[in-house]
Amino acid sequence: MAPWIVGTLILLMPLVAMQFTDEMDWDETDFLVFGAMLLGACGAYELATRMTENIAYRAAAGVAAMATFILIWMNLAVGIIGSEDNPANLMYGGVLAVVILGGFMVRFRPHGMARVLATTALAQAFVGVIALMAGLGSTGANWPQVILVLTGFFSALWLVSAWLVRKAAREKTSASPAP
């Protein structure tokens, strides 16, 4: 229940902010998209928590859901590579495809998910390297720092999630009876 309450409060924050500042100017579409993103993140986390009682796996699912949510939100709101209109930001869709398609391929089992999440971290880093080498978004005020920092941030989130899933896999293996 907690993720749904937090998600609802997060969805209400822009509405409250709009009452106090003209800097926040959302329309119905903004609220629908943001609400759909929160629904997806909270739903994915709830599905993962229903799959297992393992705390490490649940934490990994929470970190991965948060990373996915923030990555999408940042790209839609302001963009990571230049502005939100820069088509180079579409490369991050490939990062999300790795984690989503990879998760289905390994049936979200801990051993496979650890590899999928580590591969997702590599894909995230690869997008950053491509952006830097090609000078994508170089007209931005904080280039290349923004790409370096955010690539490191998201890669770290994917690696933390991979580590937690690996921990969950080890706990499951050690708890299994010997044949």
Beta strands, then each sheet from edge to edge (+ up, - down):
end
